[in-house]
Amino acid sequence: MLDKLGYLPFAVSGGILLFHLISPLYEKTSLTLTANLSFGE
């Protein structure tokens, strides 16, 4: 579970690193991502 992803903005390099962390796990395990932002934000 990755929590509070929307708490602070990501730099582009941080987003790329997060993608490289999540993409190999996508088909192998369950993932939960949360953020404290509403859908409009």
Stockholm file with secondary structure:
# STOCKHOLM 1.0

chainA/1-41         MLDKLGYLPFAVSGGILLFHLISPLYEKTSLTLTANLSFGE
#=GR chainA/1-41 SS CBCCTTSSCCCHHHHHHHHHHHTTTTTTSCCCBCCSCCTTC
#=GC SS_cons        CBCCTTSSCCCHHHHHHHHHHHTTTTTTSCCCBCCSCCTTC
//
